[in-house]
Every structure is written in structure tokens, then in C-alpha cells.
Amino acid sequence: MVFEFKFPDVGEGITEGTIVKWNVKEGDKVKVDQILAEIETDKAVVEAPSPKKGTILKLNHTEGDVIQVGEVLAVIGKKGEKLEEKKEKVVKKVSKEPYTGSVVGFLEEAPDEEEKQLVKKGKTAATRKTVSASPKVRKLAQNLGVNLENIAGTGSGGIINEGDVHKAAGHETPKAKVKKKYDMFGYIDRKPLKGIRKITAEHMMEAVSNAALVTHHDHVDVTKLSNVRKSGKEKLTYLPFIIKAIIEALKKHPYVATSIENEEIIIKKYYNIGVAVDTPEGLMVPVLKGADKKSLYDLAKEIDNYVEKAKTRKIDLMDLKGGVFTITNIGVIGSTYFTPIINYPETCILGTGRIEDQARVVDGQLAVRKIMPISLTYDHRAIDGAEAARFMNDLRALLEDPKSLVK
């Protein structure tokens, strides 16, 4: 019996994804839970495991295609089984309930307005026409007052897409847009804003639209810290020490680890620290959970693990959630000063720049010291300039005398 494997609802409000890689081809035999494809969503790359054992009879999409939740990814069956003979039977087997599949099963949905109207007109579930549409398309139809039962879908396998709904609502079908490969000055390339870069762009706009952002700049003499990190059994980067110092400073200044919700300041009493990671696809921020309970070496190992997962897009969605404060480092790239944007709804983010040898006066004597520029961007609604300055002073003091950080 052929089985239509559809792109499942993976939660987190995700409605679409881009096929990054097929791990199988038509004709391949597959086992249950074998990874068929890697699909990039706004959050991360999702691995799509096969729910059935059998042979790949058809792949409905190619790498690079954007697919909606509920669209058929692949058809699985017995070798040599004909799709045409089974197609009608598959349609008959389709559930008459709205698609609510997920990677963990199916959930019963409450009847929507469209269903209530059908009941009033005397239609039962048995007499209703089968409708194949993603949750996003169903929501659009509900908003536009369109009955999906009256629409013939033009998508793969008869699925109803957004264009079908707009057409049924009487909206003009968008005409094909011609995108020139040049402007008045010369040739250009166009790349779609999608995946991580798209969600990052939306996230940044959300931050600057909803927060009163101010950036405080300072310098830290990390000469002693440099010596301490070199003297350890393993040579650590500066980052674990900075995380430890941030946590100690947060304990003195709890309003720095907050969010603002419904005109309330939510003070977080836990220390989950986000670390921005530069990947080829864009910026990701894995979160070190319970960082206050971990040693310097544990933090270093966890950071390395997250960096590897982020760059290979194997990171779990929960690894990107729950942060109260974020660190971003452009010093590793060789840059010095910048004004980072908060990881909304967090209210503060620390940026670190390139450490340089500079001449400084120490105890009345001119000396060469290692100086690290730091920048704190904060939401002025949560903390004011004086509190931000006090936090930075305490953070600087901890980093300049790092003995308390070595535990």
C-alpha cells in the first residue's frame, strides 16, 4: 500500500521549510526512522525520518524547493507498485479533519468557524468533501471567508495553496515579475532572504521596533586574565571567563537579566547565557543552560559542542531557547567597536572586541597592557544609564582581577 509522507508540523509556529538535501533517491529502499531529507526552517535544519519501511516510489520536490506543512514530500510503497492505481485509494484514506500532524503524532483540533457553519446547514463529517491544505492556508481561508470545500487545489496532489484561496476570494492573481539581472550601474545578483537570515532580520526589526536601545562602551584591562588562562591545565579562550564574570555581575544587578511583557519587568532568577555563533547561513545563538553551575572547562566544552552543531545545522530547537543574556564577539574576526542589537525579548547584550596591546599608566608607570573593548546594548525601559554603568563597572572589576572566576 502506497503511503504519502507529508512535511509534518514541527511546532514553533513553523509553516514552511526549504529542502536542503535529499538523502535518498527514487527507487531506494528505506527503513523506519531512516532520515529521508534535511529541511531548513526559520529556526534550524529539521531531519525528516521515514515513518514507513518500503521503497521510494516518488520524490515530489527537489533540493531548494520551499514546501508548506502538509505537502507531500515523498511516496513510499512496494517496489514496482504503480502510483496511478493507488492514487484514488490514497485520497479516500485522507482524514477529513484538518491536518494537525506532528513529529510525535496527531492531535484533535477544535472545530473552526467553517465546520460550525456546515453543521448548521445539516452537513455531517461523513458528507463533507475532503480538503487538503496546510494550517497556514486554512487560516488564510478563514480570514478571507473562503470555504475550502469549494476550491479545487492546484498544488501537488491537489493540495490547496495560498494562490487558490486568493483567487477564490476574488483577488487578482499576481502576475509574473521580471527581475532584471542588472541595474543602471551594472550587473547584479539576487539572493532570496530566507532561512536563518530571514528570521534574524525579522528578529532584529522586532528588537529595534519594540525596545529603547542604548549602547554603553568601555575598556577592560585583561592582562591578568590573559596570564590566568594560559596557566591552566588546558589553554582556554577568554569566553568562559567572560561568562563567569557576567553571571557574578548579574547577581548584583538582576534587572540586567530581564524581559518586558505586558508592561511588567520579568526578572529571571536563572542564568542561561546565549552565545552568538557565526555560521555560513547566518547568526545563531545557542544557550548555555544553568551556566552558573558549570566549571570553566565544562563551559568551554559546551561552547565548542554548540559551535559545531550550529555550523553543521544539527542543533536542536530547544538549544536556542531560554536565554536571559547574550554575548556576541566580533573580536575573533579582528574588529574592535560595534553596537550589538539585543536578542529580543532579552533586554541586554554584551559585545566584545579585539584585544590589543596598548600603552597604559599603571601605578604611575607606563606599561604595555592587553585591552579589550566591550559594549553593552540595553533596553532603556528596563534599566537606566546609571544601572548599566554600575553593571559594567562590576563586570570590568571581575575581569581585571580574575581570581574569583577560577573555580
FENWO-V627629 format. One record per residue. N is the residue number from 1. RES is the residue in three letters. OMEGA is omega in whole degrees, -180 to 180 (none if undefined). NEAR is the number of other ideal C-beta (glycine too) atoms within 12 Angstrom. Layout:
BEGIN
N;RES;OMEGA;NEAR, N;RES;OMEGA;NEAR
END
This chain:
BEGIN
1;MET;-180;19, 2;VAL;-179;31, 3;PHE;178;30, 4;GLU;179;36, 5;PHE;-176;36, 6;LYS;176;39, 7;PHE;-173;40, 8;PRO;174;37, 9;ASP;-177;32, 10;VAL;178;31, 11;GLY;178;21, 12;GLU;-180;21, 13;GLY;-178;17, 14;ILE;-179;31, 15;THR;-179;29, 16;GLU;179;33, 17;GLY;178;38, 18;THR;179;31, 19;ILE;-180;31, 20;VAL;-175;31, 21;LYS;168;24, 22;TRP;177;26, 23;ASN;179;23, 24;VAL;174;29, 25;LYS;-179;19, 26;GLU;-178;21, 27;GLY;179;18, 28;ASP;172;21, 29;LYS;-178;20, 30;VAL;177;33, 31;LYS;176;18, 32;VAL;179;16, 33;ASP;174;14, 34;GLN;-178;23, 35;ILE;-179;22, 36;LEU;-175;37, 37;ALA;172;36, 38;GLU;-173;25, 39;ILE;-179;41, 40;GLU;174;35, 41;THR;178;37, 42;ASP;-175;32, 43;LYS;-176;35, 44;ALA;176;35, 45;VAL;-179;33, 46;VAL;176;38, 47;GLU;-178;29, 48;ALA;-179;37, 49;PRO;179;27, 50;SER;178;28, 51;PRO;-176;27, 52;LYS;172;25, 53;LYS;180;19, 54;GLY;-179;29, 55;THR;176;27, 56;ILE;-180;34, 57;LEU;-178;35, 58;LYS;169;31, 59;LEU;-173;30, 60;ASN;-178;29, 61;HIS;178;32, 62;THR;178;19, 63;GLU;-178;18, 64;GLY;179;18, 65;ASP;173;25, 66;VAL;-177;26, 67;ILE;178;39, 68;GLN;173;40, 69;VAL;-179;38, 70;GLY;177;40, 71;GLU;-179;39, 72;VAL;177;38, 73;LEU;-176;39, 74;ALA;176;43, 75;VAL;-177;35, 76;ILE;178;39, 77;GLY;178;30, 78;LYS;-180;20, 79;LYS;179;17, 80;GLY;180;13, 81;GLU;-177;23, 82;LYS;-179;16, 83;LEU;-176;27, 84;GLU;-177;13, 85;GLU;-174;15, 86;LYS;-172;23, 87;LYS;-178;22, 88;GLU;-179;15, 89;LYS;179;18, 90;VAL;180;29, 91;VAL;-180;21, 92;LYS;-177;12, 93;LYS;-178;16, 94;VAL;-179;27, 95;SER;178;23, 96;LYS;178;24, 97;GLU;176;21, 98;PRO;-178;35, 99;TYR;177;34, 100;THR;-178;23, 101;GLY;175;30, 102;SER;-180;22, 103;VAL;-180;23, 104;VAL;178;13, 105;GLY;-178;11, 106;PHE;180;17, 107;LEU;178;18, 108;GLU;-179;11, 109;GLU;173;20, 110;ALA;-179;11, 111;PRO;179;18, 112;ASP;-176;23, 113;GLU;-179;19, 114;GLU;-179;30, 115;GLU;179;25, 116;LYS;-180;13, 117;GLN;179;17, 118;LEU;179;24, 119;VAL;179;16, 120;LYS;-178;12, 121;LYS;176;14, 122;GLY;178;10, 123;LYS;177;18, 124;THR;179;12, 125;ALA;-177;16, 126;ALA;-177;10, 127;THR;-179;13, 128;ARG;176;24, 129;LYS;178;23, 130;THR;180;28, 131;VAL;179;36, 132;SER;-179;37, 133;ALA;179;43, 134;SER;177;38, 135;PRO;-179;33, 136;LYS;180;29, 137;VAL;178;36, 138;ARG;179;38, 139;LYS;178;24, 140;LEU;-180;28, 141;ALA;179;33, 142;GLN;180;24, 143;ASN;-177;17, 144;LEU;179;22, 145;GLY;-178;16, 146;VAL;177;28, 147;ASN;-176;26, 148;LEU;180;40, 149;GLU;-178;25, 150;ASN;-175;19, 151;ILE;172;32, 152;ALA;-177;20, 153;GLY;179;32, 154;THR;180;21, 155;GLY;-179;26, 156;SER;180;27, 157;GLY;179;31, 158;GLY;180;26, 159;ILE;-180;36, 160;ILE;179;39, 161;ASN;-177;33, 162;GLU;179;33, 163;GLY;178;22, 164;ASP;-179;30, 165;VAL;179;35, 166;HIS;180;22, 167;LYS;179;23, 168;ALA;180;27, 169;ALA;179;22, 170;GLY;178;11, 171;HIS;178;15, 172;GLU;176;9, 173;THR;-179;16, 174;PRO;178;10, 175;LYS;180;6, 176;ALA;-180;6, 177;LYS;178;7, 178;VAL;179;7, 179;LYS;-179;12, 180;LYS;179;12, 181;LYS;178;10, 182;TYR;171;11, 183;ASP;-174;11, 184;MET;-178;7, 185;PHE;-179;6, 186;GLY;-179;9, 187;TYR;-180;10, 188;ILE;171;12, 189;ASP;178;11, 190;ARG;177;13, 191;LYS;-180;11, 192;PRO;175;13, 193;LEU;-175;16, 194;LYS;176;23, 195;GLY;-176;34, 196;ILE;-178;32, 197;ARG;179;22, 198;LYS;-179;25, 199;ILE;177;29, 200;THR;179;28, 201;ALA;178;20, 202;GLU;-179;21, 203;HIS;180;30, 204;MET;178;24, 205;MET;177;16, 206;GLU;-179;19, 207;ALA;-176;29, 208;VAL;179;19, 209;SER;-172;14, 210;ASN;-177;22, 211;ALA;176;30, 212;ALA;-169;20, 213;LEU;176;30, 214;VAL;179;28, 215;THR;180;27, 216;HIS;-179;33, 217;HIS;178;25, 218;ASP;176;29, 219;HIS;179;27, 220;VAL;175;40, 221;ASP;-176;31, 222;VAL;-180;39, 223;THR;179;26, 224;LYS;179;25, 225;LEU;178;38, 226;SER;180;28, 227;ASN;-179;20, 228;VAL;-177;27, 229;ARG;179;30, 230;LYS;-176;19, 231;SER;-178;15, 232;GLY;-180;22, 233;LYS;173;12, 234;GLU;-179;16, 235;LYS;-179;16, 236;LEU;170;30, 237;THR;179;30, 238;TYR;-170;35, 239;LEU;179;37, 240;PRO;178;37, 241;PHE;180;42, 242;ILE;178;43, 243;ILE;178;42, 244;LYS;-180;40, 245;ALA;178;44, 246;ILE;-179;44, 247;ILE;179;39, 248;GLU;179;28, 249;ALA;178;37, 250;LEU;179;36, 251;LYS;178;25, 252;LYS;-175;21, 253;HIS;-174;31, 254;PRO;-179;25, 255;TYR;178;31, 256;VAL;179;43, 257;ALA;-175;40, 258;THR;167;29, 259;SER;180;29, 260;ILE;-178;27, 261;GLU;177;17, 262;ASN;177;8, 263;GLU;174;7, 264;GLU;174;12, 265;ILE;-179;20, 266;ILE;-178;20, 267;ILE;-178;21, 268;LYS;-179;30, 269;LYS;175;14, 270;TYR;-170;23, 271;TYR;175;30, 272;ASN;-172;34, 273;ILE;178;45, 274;GLY;179;38, 275;VAL;-179;43, 276;ALA;-179;39, 277;VAL;179;35, 278;ASP;178;21, 279;THR;179;27, 280;PRO;-179;14, 281;GLU;-178;29, 282;GLY;-176;28, 283;LEU;174;32, 284;MET;-177;42, 285;VAL;172;40, 286;PRO;-176;38, 287;VAL;176;36, 288;LEU;-177;41, 289;LYS;178;26, 290;GLY;-175;19, 291;ALA;-179;39, 292;ASP;-178;28, 293;LYS;-175;17, 294;LYS;179;23, 295;SER;178;22, 296;LEU;-177;32, 297;TYR;176;22, 298;ASP;178;23, 299;LEU;-179;36, 300;ALA;-180;30, 301;LYS;-179;20, 302;GLU;177;29, 303;ILE;179;35, 304;ASP;-180;23, 305;ASN;180;22, 306;TYR;178;32, 307;VAL;179;28, 308;GLU;180;19, 309;LYS;-179;23, 310;ALA;-177;33, 311;LYS;177;22, 312;THR;179;21, 313;ARG;178;31, 314;LYS;-175;23, 315;ILE;179;30, 316;ASP;-179;24, 317;LEU;-179;26, 318;MET;177;16, 319;ASP;-179;30, 320;LEU;-175;35, 321;LYS;170;23, 322;GLY;-179;28, 323;GLY;175;36, 324;VAL;-178;38, 325;PHE;-176;48, 326;THR;174;44, 327;ILE;174;47, 328;THR;-172;38, 329;ASN;174;35, 330;ILE;178;26, 331;GLY;-179;30, 332;VAL;177;23, 333;ILE;178;15, 334;GLY;-179;11, 335;SER;-172;20, 336;THR;-174;23, 337;TYR;175;20, 338;PHE;177;25, 339;THR;-178;23, 340;PRO;177;37, 341;ILE;-177;34, 342;ILE;176;46, 343;ASN;-174;39, 344;TYR;13;30, 345;PRO;172;30, 346;GLU;-177;43, 347;THR;-178;44, 348;CYS;175;51, 349;ILE;179;44, 350;LEU;175;50, 351;GLY;178;37, 352;THR;-179;42, 353;GLY;-177;30, 354;ARG;177;25, 355;ILE;-177;31, 356;GLU;172;24, 357;ASP;-179;16, 358;GLN;177;22, 359;ALA;180;14, 360;ARG;175;21, 361;VAL;-180;12, 362;VAL;-178;16, 363;ASP;177;8, 364;GLY;-178;7, 365;GLN;177;10, 366;LEU;-178;11, 367;ALA;176;16, 368;VAL;-177;16, 369;ARG;176;26, 370;LYS;-174;29, 371;ILE;178;30, 372;MET;175;39, 373;PRO;177;32, 374;ILE;-179;45, 375;SER;177;36, 376;LEU;172;44, 377;THR;-176;38, 378;TYR;177;42, 379;ASP;-175;34, 380;HIS;177;23, 381;ARG;-177;23, 382;ALA;178;37, 383;ILE;178;34, 384;ASP;-176;20, 385;GLY;-178;16, 386;ALA;179;16, 387;GLU;177;27, 388;ALA;179;34, 389;ALA;179;21, 390;ARG;177;23, 391;PHE;-179;37, 392;MET;178;36, 393;ASN;179;22, 394;ASP;178;28, 395;LEU;179;43, 396;ARG;-180;32, 397;ALA;179;24, 398;LEU;-179;32, 399;LEU;-180;41, 400;GLU;175;32, 401;ASP;-165;23, 402;PRO;-177;34, 403;LYS;-178;18, 404;SER;-178;21, 405;LEU;-177;33, 406;VAL;-179;23, 407;LYS;none;19
END
